Amino acid sequence: MKSIIIFTAALLSISSLQAAPPIDTVLDEIEQNNTGLAAFRRQVEAMALENRTGLLPHDPEVEFAYLWASPAEIGPRTNLSLVQSFDFPTAYGYRNRIADGKDRQILAEYSRRRMEIRLEAALVCIELIHANAMGRELQTRVSHARHLAEGYSRLMALGETNVLEYNKALLNQLNLENQAERNQVERTSLLAELQRLNGGVPVELEADNFPDPQIPLDFEQWFAQAEEQNPVLQWISSEVEVSQSRERLMRAQALPGFSAGYVSEALAHEQFRGFAVGVSIPLWENRNAVKTARAQTLAARELEADQRLQFYHQLKAGHHKTVELYESTRRFSEGLAALEQFRLLEVALTQGEISLLNFLTELGFLYQGMDRLLDAQKELHISMAILNQYR
């Protein structure tokens, strides 16, 4: 029987947490090639130009009039005026501050979209590494199942076993081959998803081991860095600054505006030229504008405080979950690696202490444990990817 079943230690080749796969390289490539991000980069340029529109004084007004006289002997009259109006001077400074704040919001929005694309791609990469690891395991299992079926085929030819035992070995082989084929279909689908994210450019990721997770031990220090990199908080912080500048702008616009210009009036025998100045008195146009801007500033500050609180507790819960997953996966991996279940099963089957059916059943339990370990590693790295999206 020993010559029939040739299993190696590779059967229990549990995926270890060692060499880091080139996930970051894939993410950098996707960031460069993603068509959605490329289109938004163009929009950023247009929105930045739009923010700089309307910051200068109003366009000058030119007025020309030609008036016929009655009676005609008086002669015609021509009027010409060129007038430039100005807001209160401080208004222009506040408008520039608002434009600067909106520019920062545009960059924060781009960072948010970039972060979402990279996270989506990272999750697909994790699924692909899991599929690669399962493919490696299934390839080994299929190979051993074929050896087992071939061995029982020879035994049946020698009359040392029956067709029922041989059929069990064949069924085991068919089931494992089907699992390997289904896993390959899943892997192909994940590669197609990465290609979509990469702007149609094919992506290859052959890694079948998850990287060693680097979990920050000091949560508060790590959170302070993540808080600075959070584009949502950056956007809200800029919104508070924009609201404050808009409030000051409304106050400035509640002050009188000015106009100055050149005026000319020409008659048949007389001409008048000179300068004209004017003052606009804001009585009704911007009524309640300052109160509205102040209310918007208060709302933006409260929203900022709420988002910071939500973000803190969200990351703290995620950090705690990741630490617990890491410890659970580590204990499971060490416990599974310490088992000698396969060696005991091989000895028992070789010596005829258990039937082939019992051997395959017990081997199925062992495979199930290995699959659960891979699933646990995948869940751990998904949790890590969610935490690391703010890097």
C-alpha positions in Angstrom: 0.0 0.0 0.0 2.9 2.4 0.6 3.8 2.3 -3.0 0.3 3.3 -3.9 -0.2 6.4 -1.8 2.7 8.8 -2.3 1.9 12.0 -0.4 4.6 14.6 0.5 4.8 17.3 3.1 3.6 19.7 0.4 0.1 18.4 1.1 0.1 20.5 4.3 1.8 23.5 2.7 -0.2 26.0 4.7 0.0 29.5 3.3 2.5 31.3 5.5 2.7 35.0 6.2 6.0 35.8 4.5 7.2 37.4 1.3 5.2 40.5 0.4 3.4 40.4 -2.9 3.8 43.4 -5.2 0.3 44.8 -4.4 1.6 48.4 -4.1 3.2 48.1 -7.6 -0.2 47.1 -9.0 -2.0 49.9 -7.2 0.5 52.5 -8.5 0.0 51.2 -12.0 -3.8 51.4 -11.7 -3.6 54.9 -10.3 -1.8 56.0 -13.4 -4.0 54.1 -15.9 -7.4 54.4 -14.4 -9.6 56.2 -16.9 -11.9 57.6 -14.2 -9.1 59.2 -12.3 -7.6 60.5 -15.6 -10.9 62.1 -16.5 -11.3 63.7 -13.1 -7.7 65.1 -13.3 -9.0 67.0 -16.4 -12.0 68.2 -14.4 -9.7 69.4 -11.6 -8.0 71.7 -14.0 -11.3 73.1 -15.3 -12.7 73.6 -11.7 -9.5 75.3 -10.6 -9.9 77.8 -13.5 -13.6 78.3 -12.6 -12.6 79.1 -9.0 -10.5 82.0 -10.3 -13.4 83.4 -12.3 -15.1 86.5 -11.0 -12.3 87.6 -8.6 -11.5 90.9 -10.4 -13.7 94.1 -10.4 -16.7 94.3 -12.6 -16.2 95.1 -16.3 -16.2 98.8 -17.1 -19.3 100.3 -18.6 -19.1 102.5 -21.7 -22.1 104.6 -22.8 -22.5 106.7 -25.9 -25.6 108.8 -26.8 -26.3 110.8 -30.0 -29.3 113.1 -29.5 -31.1 115.0 -32.4 -32.2 118.5 -31.6 -35.6 120.1 -32.1 -35.6 122.6 -33.6 -32.7 121.4 -35.7 -30.9 124.7 -35.6 -29.8 124.0 -32.1 -27.6 121.1 -33.3 -27.2 117.6 -32.0 -25.7 116.6 -28.7 -23.4 113.6 -28.0 -22.8 112.1 -24.6 -19.9 109.7 -23.7 -19.2 108.1 -20.4 -16.7 105.4 -19.2 -17.4 104.2 -15.6 -15.7 101.5 -13.5 -17.4 100.2 -10.4 -15.6 98.7 -7.4 -16.7 96.8 -4.3 -15.3 97.6 -0.9 -11.5 96.8 -1.2 -11.4 94.0 1.4 -14.0 92.0 -0.6 -11.4 91.1 -3.2 -9.1 89.6 -0.6 -11.9 87.5 0.8 -12.9 86.3 -2.7 -9.3 85.1 -3.2 -9.4 83.2 0.1 -12.6 81.5 -0.9 -11.0 80.5 -4.2 -8.0 79.1 -2.4 -10.2 77.1 -0.1 -12.2 75.7 -3.1 -8.9 74.7 -4.7 -8.0 72.7 -1.6 -11.4 71.1 -1.7 -10.9 70.1 -5.3 -7.6 68.4 -4.3 -9.3 66.7 -1.4 -12.0 65.4 -3.6 -9.4 64.0 -6.0 -7.6 62.4 -3.1 -10.9 60.8 -2.0 -11.5 59.3 -5.4 -7.9 58.2 -5.7 -8.3 56.5 -2.3 -11.5 54.8 -3.3 -9.9 53.4 -6.5 -6.9 52.2 -4.7 -8.9 50.5 -2.0 -11.2 48.8 -4.6 -8.1 47.6 -6.4 -6.4 46.4 -3.2 -9.5 44.4 -2.3 -9.5 42.7 -5.7 -5.7 42.0 -5.3 -6.4 40.4 -1.9 -9.1 38.2 -3.5 -6.7 37.3 -6.3 -3.9 36.3 -3.9 -6.4 34.2 -2.1 -7.5 32.6 -5.4 -3.8 32.0 -6.2 -3.2 30.3 -2.8 -6.2 28.1 -3.3 -5.1 27.3 -6.8 -1.7 26.2 -5.4 -3.3 24.1 -2.7 -5.8 22.5 -5.1 -3.1 21.7 -7.6 -1.3 19.7 -5.0 -4.5 18.0 -3.9 -5.5 17.1 -7.4 -2.0 15.7 -8.0 -2.2 13.5 -4.9 -5.8 12.4 -5.8 -4.7 11.3 -9.2 -1.9 9.2 -7.6 -4.4 7.7 -5.3 -6.8 6.8 -8.1 -4.0 5.3 -10.2 -2.9 3.2 -7.2 -6.3 1.9 -6.6 -6.7 1.2 -10.3 -3.6 -1.0 -10.1 -4.8 -2.7 -7.0 -8.2 -3.5 -8.6 -6.3 -5.0 -11.6 -4.4 -7.3 -9.1 -7.7 -8.2 -7.3 -6.6 -6.6 -4.1 -9.5 -4.1 -3.9 -13.0 -3.8 -5.4 -14.6 -1.4 -7.8 -16.4 0.5 -5.0 -13.1 1.6 -3.4 -11.8 2.5 -6.8 -14.9 4.6 -7.6 -14.4 6.5 -4.3 -10.9 7.4 -5.3 -12.1 8.5 -8.7 -14.9 10.6 -7.1 -12.4 12.3 -4.8 -10.3 13.1 -7.9 -13.3 14.5 -9.8 -14.4 16.7 -6.9 -11.0 18.2 -6.5 -10.6 18.8 -10.2 -13.9 20.6 -10.3 -12.8 22.8 -7.4 -9.6 23.7 -9.2 -11.6 24.6 -12.3 -14.0 26.8 -10.4 -11.1 28.5 -8.7 -9.5 29.2 -12.0 -12.8 30.8 -13.3 -12.8 33.0 -10.2 -9.1 33.9 -10.8 -9.8 34.9 -14.4 -12.8 37.0 -13.3 -10.6 38.9 -10.8 -7.9 39.5 -13.4 -10.5 41.0 -15.7 -11.7 43.3 -12.9 -8.1 44.5 -12.3 -7.8 45.1 -16.1 -10.9 47.2 -16.0 -9.5 49.3 -13.1 -6.2 49.5 -15.0 -7.8 51.3 -17.9 -8.0 48.1 -20.0 -4.3 47.2 -19.6 -3.8 43.6 -18.4 -2.4 43.1 -14.9 -0.5 40.1 -13.6 -0.3 39.2 -10.0 1.1 35.7 -9.4 1.7 36.0 -5.6 0.1 33.3 -3.6 1.3 34.3 -0.1 -0.1 37.2 1.9 2.3 39.8 3.1 3.2 40.0 6.8 0.7 42.5 8.2 2.1 45.6 9.8 -0.4 46.5 12.5 0.3 49.8 14.3 0.6 49.2 18.0 0.2 52.8 19.1 -3.3 53.6 17.8 -3.4 57.2 18.9 -0.2 58.1 17.0 -1.3 56.2 14.0 -4.7 57.8 14.0 -3.1 61.3 14.1 -1.3 60.5 10.8 -4.4 58.9 9.3 -6.5 62.0 10.3 -4.2 64.2 8.4 -4.5 62.1 5.3 -8.3 61.7 5.4 -9.6 63.6 2.3 -13.1 63.9 3.7 -11.8 65.7 6.8 -9.6 67.8 4.6 -12.6 68.8 2.5 -14.7 69.7 5.5 -11.8 71.7 7.1 -11.5 73.7 3.9 -15.3 74.1 3.9 -15.1 75.7 7.3 -12.4 78.1 6.0 -14.5 78.9 2.9 -17.6 79.6 5.1 -15.6 81.9 7.3 -14.2 83.8 4.3 -17.7 83.9 2.8 -19.1 85.4 6.0 -16.4 88.1 5.9 -17.1 88.7 2.2 -20.8 89.3 3.0 -19.8 91.8 5.6 -17.6 93.6 3.1 -20.3 93.6 0.5 -22.6 95.2 3.1 -20.3 98.2 3.0 -20.6 100.9 0.3 -19.2 100.3 -3.2 -17.6 102.9 -5.4 -17.6 103.9 -9.1 -15.4 106.3 -11.0 -15.2 107.3 -14.6 -14.9 109.8 -17.4 -17.9 111.8 -18.8 -18.1 113.9 -21.9 -21.0 116.0 -23.3 -20.7 117.8 -26.6 -23.1 120.4 -28.0 -23.0 122.2 -31.3 -21.0 125.1 -29.8 -20.1 123.8 -26.4 -18.2 120.8 -24.9 -18.1 119.5 -21.3 -15.6 117.0 -20.0 -14.8 115.7 -16.6 -14.8 112.9 -14.0 -17.7 111.3 -12.2 -17.6 109.3 -8.9 -20.4 107.4 -7.3 -21.3 105.4 -4.2 -23.6 102.4 -4.1 -25.5 102.1 -0.8 -26.4 98.4 0.0 -29.8 98.6 1.5 -31.8 95.6 0.2 -29.8 93.4 -2.2 -27.8 91.5 0.4 -30.2 91.6 3.3 -29.7 88.6 5.7 -26.7 87.5 3.6 -24.3 87.9 6.7 -26.7 85.9 8.9 -26.9 83.2 6.3 -23.2 83.0 6.0 -22.7 82.9 9.7 -25.2 80.0 10.0 -23.4 78.1 7.3 -20.1 78.5 9.2 -21.6 77.2 12.4 -23.1 74.2 10.5 -19.7 73.5 8.8 -17.9 73.5 12.2 -20.4 71.1 13.8 -20.2 68.8 10.7 -16.4 68.9 11.1 -16.5 67.9 14.7 -19.0 65.1 14.0 -16.9 63.7 11.2 -13.8 63.7 13.2 -15.6 61.9 16.0 -17.1 59.3 13.7 -13.8 58.8 11.9 -12.0 58.2 15.2 -14.4 55.6 16.5 -14.6 53.9 13.1 -10.9 53.5 12.9 -10.6 52.5 16.5 -13.1 49.7 15.9 -11.4 48.7 12.7 -8.0 48.6 14.5 -9.3 46.5 17.3 -10.9 44.1 14.8 -7.7 43.8 12.9 -5.6 43.0 16.0 -8.1 40.3 17.0 -8.1 38.8 13.5 -4.3 38.8 13.5 -4.1 36.9 16.8 -6.8 34.5 15.9 -5.2 33.7 12.5 -1.8 33.3 14.1 -3.1 30.8 16.7 -5.0 28.9 14.0 -2.0 28.7 11.7 0.3 27.5 14.5 -2.2 25.0 15.7 -2.9 23.6 12.3 0.8 23.4 11.5 1.5 21.5 14.7 -1.0 18.7 13.9 0.3 15.4 12.6 -3.1 14.5 11.3 -2.0 13.6 7.8 0.9 11.4 9.0 -1.4 9.5 11.3 -4.0 9.1 8.5 -1.4 7.8 6.1 -0.1 5.3 8.6 -3.6 4.1 9.4 -4.6 3.7 5.7 -1.3 2.0 4.9 -1.7 -0.5 7.7 -5.3 -1.1 6.9 -6.6 0.3 10.1 -9.1 2.6 8.4 -11.1 2.3 5.1 -10.5 4.5 2.1 -13.9 6.2 2.9 -12.7 7.1 6.4 -9.4 8.3 5.1 -11.0 10.6 2.6 -13.5 11.9 5.2 -10.7 12.7 7.6 -8.6 14.2 4.9 -11.6 16.4 4.0 -11.7 17.8 7.5 -8.0 18.6 7.2 -8.6 20.3 3.8 -11.4 22.3 5.4 -9.1 23.6 8.1 -6.6 24.7 5.5 -9.3 26.5 3.6 -10.5 28.2 6.7 -7.0 29.4 7.4 -6.8 30.9 3.9 -10.2 32.6 4.4 -9.0 34.0 7.8 -5.9 35.4 6.2 -8.0 37.0 3.5 -10.3 38.6 6.0 -7.3 39.9 8.0 -5.8 41.6 5.0 -9.1 43.0 3.9 -9.4 44.6 7.3 -5.8 45.8 7.0 -6.5 47.3 3.5 -9.4 49.3 4.9 -7.2 50.7 7.7 -4.3 51.4 5.3 -6.3 53.3 2.7 -5.4 56.6 4.5 -1.7 56.1 3.9 
